[in-house]
Amino acid sequence: MKYLLLVLVILLLFGTKKLPELGRSFGQSLREFKDATKGLADDEETKTDR
């Protein structure tokens, strides 16, 4: 029930036309964040290997 209410509120706030754009930009942001954190972890591994 809570999720249905949340979905309705999001639809009312952003409209159905904006939701695909929001989802796409959210996915890109997550991908960039994941790549950045992976890069940091790789940097730490190379420092400890020396």
DSSP file (Angstrom, degrees, kcal/mol; ACC not computed):
  #  RESIDUE AA STRUCTURE BP1 BP2  ACC     N-H-->O    O-->H-N    N-H-->O    O-->H-N    TCO  KAPPA ALPHA  PHI   PSI    X-CA   Y-CA   Z-CA
    1    1 A M     >        0   0    0      0, 0.0     4,-1.9     0, 0.0     5,-0.2   0.000 360.0 360.0 360.0 -39.6    0.0    0.0    0.0
    2    2 A K  H  >  +     0   0    0      1,-0.2     4,-2.2     2,-0.2     5,-0.1   0.896 360.0  51.1 -64.5 -38.9    2.8    2.4    0.8
    3    3 A Y  H  > S+     0   0    0      2,-0.2     4,-2.5     1,-0.2    -1,-0.2   0.872 107.4  52.5 -68.5 -36.6    4.5    1.8   -2.5
    4    4 A L  H  > S+     0   0    0      2,-0.2     4,-2.2     1,-0.2    -1,-0.2   0.916 110.4  47.9 -64.1 -43.1    1.3    2.4   -4.4
    5    5 A L  H  X S+     0   0    0     -4,-1.9     4,-2.3     2,-0.2    -2,-0.2   0.902 111.2  51.3 -63.8 -41.3    0.9    5.8   -2.7
    6    6 A L  H  X S+     0   0    0     -4,-2.2     4,-2.4     2,-0.2    -2,-0.2   0.914 109.7  49.5 -62.3 -43.9    4.6    6.6   -3.4
    7    7 A V  H  X S+     0   0    0     -4,-2.5     4,-2.5     1,-0.2    -2,-0.2   0.903 110.6  50.5 -62.6 -41.8    4.2    5.8   -7.1
    8    8 A L  H  X S+     0   0    0     -4,-2.2     4,-2.2     2,-0.2    -1,-0.2   0.908 110.3  49.2 -63.8 -41.8    1.0    8.0   -7.3
    9    9 A V  H  X S+     0   0    0     -4,-2.3     4,-2.4     2,-0.2    -2,-0.2   0.916 111.6  49.1 -64.4 -42.9    2.8   10.9   -5.6
   10   10 A I  H  X>S+     0   0    0     -4,-2.4     4,-2.6     1,-0.2     5,-0.5   0.911 110.7  50.5 -63.5 -41.8    5.7   10.6   -8.0
   11   11 A L  H  X5S+     0   0    0     -4,-2.5     4,-1.8     1,-0.2    -1,-0.2   0.898 111.9  47.8 -62.3 -39.7    3.4   10.5  -11.0
   12   12 A L  H  <5S+     0   0    0     -4,-2.2    -2,-0.2    -5,-0.2    -1,-0.2   0.886 115.2  45.0 -68.8 -37.9    1.6   13.6   -9.8
   13   13 A L  H  <5S+     0   0    0     -4,-2.4    -2,-0.2    -5,-0.2    -1,-0.2   0.927 130.2  18.4 -72.5 -44.8    4.8   15.5   -9.2
   14   14 A F  H  X5S-     0   0    0     -4,-2.6     4,-0.5    -5,-0.2    -3,-0.2   0.696  96.6-134.8-105.2 -22.2    6.7   14.7  -12.3
   15   15 A G  H  X< -     0   0    0     -4,-1.8     4,-0.9    -5,-0.5     3,-0.4   0.088  31.9 -81.7  80.5 159.7    4.1   13.4  -14.8
   16   16 A T  H  4 S+     0   0    0      1,-0.2    -1,-0.2     2,-0.2    -4,-0.1   0.748 124.6  58.7 -73.3 -23.6    4.4   10.4  -17.1
   17   17 A K  H  4 S+     0   0    0      1,-0.2     4,-0.5     2,-0.1    -1,-0.2   0.817 106.8  46.5 -76.2 -29.2    6.5   12.2  -19.7
   18   18 A K  H  X S+     0   0    0     -4,-0.5     4,-2.5    -3,-0.4     5,-0.2   0.708  92.8  79.7 -85.0 -20.9    9.3   13.1  -17.3
   19   19 A L  H  X S+     0   0    0     -4,-0.9     4,-2.6     1,-0.2     5,-0.2   0.888  91.3  49.2 -60.5 -43.9    9.7    9.6  -15.6
   20   20 A P  H  > S+     0   0    0      0, 0.0     4,-2.3     0, 0.0    -1,-0.2   0.907 112.8  49.3 -61.8 -38.2   11.7    8.0  -18.4
   21   21 A E  H  > S+     0   0    0     -4,-0.5     4,-2.5     2,-0.2     5,-0.2   0.921 112.1  48.0 -63.9 -43.7   14.1   10.9  -18.4
   22   22 A L  H  X S+     0   0    0     -4,-2.5     4,-2.3     1,-0.2    -1,-0.2   0.910 112.3  49.1 -63.8 -42.4   14.4   10.8  -14.7
   23   23 A G  H  X S+     0   0    0     -4,-2.6     4,-2.3    -5,-0.2    -1,-0.2   0.897 111.5  49.4 -63.8 -40.6   15.1    7.1  -14.7
   24   24 A R  H  X S+     0   0    0     -4,-2.3     4,-2.2    -5,-0.2    -2,-0.2   0.930 113.2  45.3 -65.0 -46.2   17.7    7.4  -17.5
   25   25 A S  H  X S+     0   0    0     -4,-2.5     4,-2.2     1,-0.2    -2,-0.2   0.866 112.4  52.2 -68.4 -34.6   19.6   10.2  -15.6
   26   26 A F  H  X S+     0   0    0     -4,-2.3     4,-2.3    -5,-0.2    -1,-0.2   0.909 109.9  49.2 -65.3 -41.9   19.4    8.2  -12.4
   27   27 A G  H  X S+     0   0    0     -4,-2.3     4,-2.3     2,-0.2    -2,-0.2   0.895 110.9  49.4 -64.0 -40.9   20.8    5.2  -14.0
   28   28 A Q  H  X S+     0   0    0     -4,-2.2     4,-2.5     2,-0.2    -1,-0.2   0.898 110.3  51.2 -65.3 -40.0   23.6    7.2  -15.6
   29   29 A S  H  X S+     0   0    0     -4,-2.2     4,-2.4     2,-0.2    -2,-0.2   0.918 110.7  48.0 -63.4 -43.6   24.4    8.7  -12.2
   30   30 A L  H  X S+     0   0    0     -4,-2.3     4,-2.6     2,-0.2    -2,-0.2   0.907 111.3  50.9 -63.0 -41.4   24.6    5.3  -10.5
   31   31 A R  H  X S+     0   0    0     -4,-2.3     4,-2.4     2,-0.2    -2,-0.2   0.914 111.3  47.3 -62.6 -43.8   26.8    4.0  -13.3
   32   32 A E  H  X S+     0   0    0     -4,-2.5     4,-2.4     2,-0.2    -1,-0.2   0.903 112.5  49.8 -64.8 -41.0   29.2    6.9  -12.9
   33   33 A F  H  X S+     0   0    0     -4,-2.4     4,-2.5     2,-0.2     5,-0.2   0.916 111.1  49.1 -63.5 -43.2   29.3    6.5   -9.2
   34   34 A K  H  X S+     0   0    0     -4,-2.6     4,-2.2     1,-0.2    -2,-0.2   0.909 111.8  48.8 -63.2 -42.8   30.0    2.8   -9.5
   35   35 A D  H  X S+     0   0    0     -4,-2.4     4,-2.1     2,-0.2    -1,-0.2   0.893 111.9  49.4 -64.1 -39.4   32.8    3.5  -12.0
   36   36 A A  H  X S+     0   0    0     -4,-2.4     4,-2.1     2,-0.2    -2,-0.2   0.916 112.1  46.5 -67.3 -43.0   34.3    6.1   -9.7
   37   37 A T  H  X S+     0   0    0     -4,-2.5     4,-2.2     2,-0.2    -1,-0.2   0.868 111.8  51.8 -69.0 -33.8   34.2    3.9   -6.6
   38   38 A K  H  X S+     0   0    0     -4,-2.2     4,-2.4    -5,-0.2    -1,-0.2   0.897 108.7  51.9 -66.4 -39.0   35.7    1.0   -8.6
   39   39 A G  H  X S+     0   0    0     -4,-2.1     4,-2.1     2,-0.2    -2,-0.2   0.893 109.3  49.5 -62.9 -40.3   38.5    3.3   -9.8
   40   40 A L  H  X S+     0   0    0     -4,-2.1     4,-2.1     2,-0.2    -2,-0.2   0.908 110.9  49.2 -65.0 -41.7   39.2    4.3   -6.2
   41   41 A A  H  X S+     0   0    0     -4,-2.2     4,-1.9     1,-0.2    -2,-0.2   0.896 110.5  50.8 -65.1 -39.8   39.3    0.7   -5.1
   42   42 A D  H  X S+     0   0    0     -4,-2.4     4,-2.0     2,-0.2    -1,-0.2   0.889 108.9  52.2 -64.0 -39.1   41.7   -0.1   -8.0
   43   43 A D  H  X S+     0   0    0     -4,-2.1     4,-1.8     1,-0.2    -2,-0.2   0.907 108.7  50.2 -62.9 -41.9   43.9    2.8   -6.9
   44   44 A E  H  X S+     0   0    0     -4,-2.1     4,-1.9     1,-0.2    -1,-0.2   0.879 108.6  52.4 -64.2 -38.0   44.1    1.5   -3.4
   45   45 A E  H  X S+     0   0    0     -4,-1.9     4,-1.3     1,-0.2    -1,-0.2   0.892 108.7  49.6 -65.8 -39.4   45.0   -2.0   -4.6
   46   46 A T  H  X S+     0   0    0     -4,-2.0     4,-0.7     1,-0.2    -1,-0.2   0.840 109.2  52.8 -70.7 -30.8   47.9   -0.7   -6.7
   47   47 A K  H >< S+     0   0    0     -4,-1.8     3,-0.5     1,-0.2    -1,-0.2   0.895 111.0  45.9 -68.2 -39.6   49.2    1.3   -3.7
   48   48 A T  H 3< S+     0   0    0     -4,-1.9    -1,-0.2     1,-0.2    -2,-0.2   0.719 104.4  63.1 -77.3 -20.4   49.2   -1.7   -1.5
   49   49 A D  H 3<        0   0    0     -4,-1.3    -1,-0.2     1,-0.2    -2,-0.2   0.724 360.0 360.0 -74.4 -20.7   50.9   -3.9   -4.2
   50   50 A R    <<        0   0    0     -4,-0.7    -1,-0.2    -3,-0.5    -2,-0.1   0.481 360.0 360.0 -75.8 360.0   54.0   -1.7   -4.2
